[in-house]
C-alpha cells in the first residue's frame, strides 16, 4: 500500500512539473470553409472537421493547463474560437492575397477583435514583412502595442505545387526584415518558428534588437530536422542569454495532438532547467503580451 501511495505521489508531482501554466503563442483557427485535412510528416493524422479540431484543441488546453493561446486565422474563424473559449487571443492571419482594409484593421484592434497581427504569411506570397503593403499595418500595431507574429524559416515540401507558387525558403531569413525593426523600434515582434533553418540569424537579430522575441512553433514536433534546429537554437539562446525572449508555441494547425508532442519535447530537454522551461512555457509570453499589467 505504501509503495502504491509513493508511486501515485510521484506521478502527481511529475504531472505538476510537466503541466504547469502554459501560454501557447502559436495556434491556428478554422471554419469548415478553410479547413483542410492531411497527414503530417511525422505521421500524425489530422482532425476530420473544423469543429473536431476546435473541440480537440480545447481538450488539449484543459489537459495541459494552457491559460491562454494566441490563435491565428481569418476574422470569421477568430470570432468562432473566441466565442467558444475566452482563453483564445485572436490573431489575424493574412492567408488571403489581400489584407483587410487598414481602416477596418484599426477598428478591429480598437474593439479587441484583433489582439495580435499574425501569423503574417508574407513569405508564402513571395514577400517579406518589409514589403510596403505591410507598413501601414505595422504602424498601427506599434501605435497600439499590438504584437506581430511573423512566419520565419521554411515550410512544407512542394509548397509551390500546393497553392503557394511564390513561396521561397530564402524569404524566411530574419535578416530580410531588419529594416522593419529599424523603422518601428517599439514594435512588439516575434519570429514564429525562431527562424527554423535560419536560427543563427535569429540569434544575431535578437542580439542586435533587444525587443525581438521568438516562438518555437512547428520545430518541436514536425520532423527530426526541425527538432534539431530547435535544440541548436535553444542551446545557443541559453549560452548567449536570450532565453528570456523565447516563447512556447505549438503551431497545432489541424493536428491538436501536436500540442502534447510540443510540450513533451520541451520538457524532455535536459539542458534546460525547470526555471528556464517555466520562462519559455509561460513567463516570457505573459510579459510580452502585457498580461502582468
N, C-alpha and C positions, 0 to 999 in steps of 0.2 A: 504493500500500500504506500509506504514512504517513497519507494522508487517511482511509483506512478505519479505521486504528487510532485516529486522533484522534476520528472520529465515534463509534466504539464506546466510547472512554473517556468522552466527553461524555455518552453515553447512560447509562452505568453511574453516573456522578456524579449525573445527573438523577434516576435511579431511587432512589439513596440519599437524595437530598433529599426526594423525593416520598413515599417509603415508609419513613421512619424508624419507630421504635417507636410504636405506637398502642394506646391503651386506648379501647374503644368503650363508652360509658356507657349505651347505649340500643339494645339489640336485643330481638327477640321470639322466643319458642319456641312450638312447636305439636305436638300429636299429630294423628293423622288425624281424631280426633273433633271437634277445634275448629278445624281448618284451613279456610281459605276461599280462593277464587280471585277474581281481578279485574284490571282494567286501571287503573293509577294515572293521575292527572290529567295527568301528563307523557307518557303513552303506554307506560310500562313494563308489560310483561306479567308476571303472577305465575308462580311455580312451579306445577307441576301437582299435587304432593302434598306432604305434610308432610315425608316422607323426602327428597324432592328439595330442599326448602327448607333442611333441615339440612345436607345434603351440599354444596350450593352456597354456603351461608353459611361453612362451614369452608374451602372453596376460597378464598373471598374473604379470610378471615382469614389464610390462608397467603400469599396473593398480596401482601397489604398489610402484612405483619409486625404483625398485631394480637396483642399479647401477652396481653391479657385482654379479655373482653366481658361486661358485665352484661346478662344475658338475662332478659326478663320474660315470665312465663307462669304457667300452672297448675302445681300441685305435680307432677302426672304428667309434664308436658312438661319441667319443670326436671330431674327425675330422668333422663329420656331424654337431654337435652343434656349434662348434667354427666358422665354415664357415658360418653358418646361422645367428649367432648373436655374435658380438665381446664382449659382456658382459660376456659370459661364460668363466670361468677359468678352463682349463682342468685338471681333477684329475683322475689318473689311478687307477681303481679298479681291484683288483686281483680276479675276480669272477671265473676264470678258475683254475683248480687244480695247473697248473704250471705257475709261473711268467714268464714274458717275459725275455729273456736273459739280464744279468746285463749290458753287453756292449751296447745293444740296449736301455736299460733303461737310461743309462747315456747320450747316443746320443740324445734321445728324450728330456731329460731335457735341454741339451745344446741348442737344436733347439727351445725350447719353446713348443714342442708338449705335454709335461707333465710339469705342473707347481705345482701340488700337488700330493703326493702319498697317495691315499685314495679314496674311503673308503677301508681300509685294512680289509679284510674279514677273518682274521686268525681264529676267533672263530668258524666260520662255517666249517672249515676244521679240527677241533679238535686241534687247536694250539693257541698260543698267539703271540703277536708281539715280544716276547723274543725268539721265536724259531730261530734256527740257519739259516733257509732259508731266513729270512728277514734281517739278519745282514749286508750283503754287500749292500743292497738297502738303509738301514738306514744310512750307512756310506756315500753313495753318496748324500743322501738328506742333511745330516749335512754339507758336503763339499760345496754344492751349496746353502745352505739356503732354501731348498725346504720344505714346510710344509708337515707334515704327519698327516692324519686323520684316527683315529683308532676306529673301532666299539667296543664299550664297553656296558655293560649291557646285557639285554635279547634280545628276538626276538619274532617271531610269534609262536603261538601254533603248536605243531606237526611238528616242523622244520625237524626232522629226517625223517618223512614219506613224506615230500615234497621236498626231494632232498638233504638234508644235514645230512646224517646219523651220522657224527662225531660231530655235534654241541652239546654243553652242556652249559647251562645257567651259570654254575660256572666259565667257561673260560672268561666271560665278566668282571670279577673282576679286577679293575685297579691295585690292589696290585700285580697282577701276572706279570706286566710289569715294575716293579720298576727297575730291572737290566738294562733295556733299557735306562732309564733316567740317571743312573749312568755311563753307558758305553758311552753314547752320550750326554754329558752335554749341548751341544749347539744346540741340535736337536729341531726344532720347531714342537712340537707335540700337537695335540688337541684330546681330548676324545670325539668322537661323541656320542650323547645321554647323555653326562655328567655322564656316569656310570649307568644311569637309576636306577635299584633296588639297585645298589651299590653306591648310591650318597654320602653316608657318607665317603666311602673310596676315592671317587673322591676328596672330600673336604680335606681329610687328605693328599692326594698326592699333591694337589695344594698348601697346606701349606708347605710341605716338599721340593717341587720342584718348585721354583718360575717361571720357564719358561713354566710350563704346563698350557694349556688352555683347554676349553671345549666348545662344542656347544650343543644346547638343542635338536635338531633333532626331532625325531618322538614323543618325550614325550609330545609335546604341543597339539597334535590333535588326537592321535590314540585311546585312551581308558582312562576311569576315573582313572585307576591305574597309568598309565604313567603320566597323568596330576598331580596327587597327588605327585609323585616323583619330578616332575619339580618344583612345588610350594615349597616343602620342601627344595630342593636343592637351589633354588633362595633365599629363606628367610635366609638360613644359609650362603650362599655366601655373601649376603649383610651384615649380622651380623659380619662375620669374615673378611670382607674386600677383597673379591675375585672377586667382580663383574667386575672389570677391565680386567678380563681374561675369561669372559663368552661371548659367541658369539651366534648370531641367526643362526639357520639352520632349514629349513622346512622339509627336507627329504621327498620330494613330491612323489618320486617314480612314479607310474603310476596314481597318483591321484593329478593332478595340483591344484584342489580346496583346497588341504591341505595347500597350501601356504597362502591363505586367512585365513583359520582356525588358523594357527600358529600365524600369525600377530595379529589377533583379540584376541587370548588367551593372548599373551604377553601384548598387550595394555590394556587389562581389569584387569591386576593385580594391585590393588590399593596400595599395599605396596611398589611398585617401583615408584620412582619419574620420571618425564618427562626426566630429565637429565640421570638417570640410564637406562631408556629404550633406549635413544639415544646411549648410550655406547654399549648396547647389540646388538641393531639393526645394528649399523654402525661403531662407532668409534673404538671399540676394534678390529674388523676384519680388518679395514683399517690399523691399526698399525701392527697387526700380519702379514698381507700379505705384508707389506712393501710398501704400496701404498702412504705413506707420503713422500717417498724418491724421 
